């Protein structure tokens, strides 16, 4: 899993799993969901992230050993 914030475009990119994207869905005009061929969520993109998320505070919990 990878979380990347692009300050220059105020975009938050969350990669949940690596894989080939088969379909992209617009959840709204500023949120994109990318799915693989069997419908698993691979990535989410949030535009205007600083207004729509708490991007300044990221917490990781429950990481497997």
Secondary structure, DSSP 4 states (H G I P E B T S, - for coil): -EEEEETTTTEEEEE-S-----EEEEEETTEEEEE-TTS-EEEEEEETHHHHS-TT---------
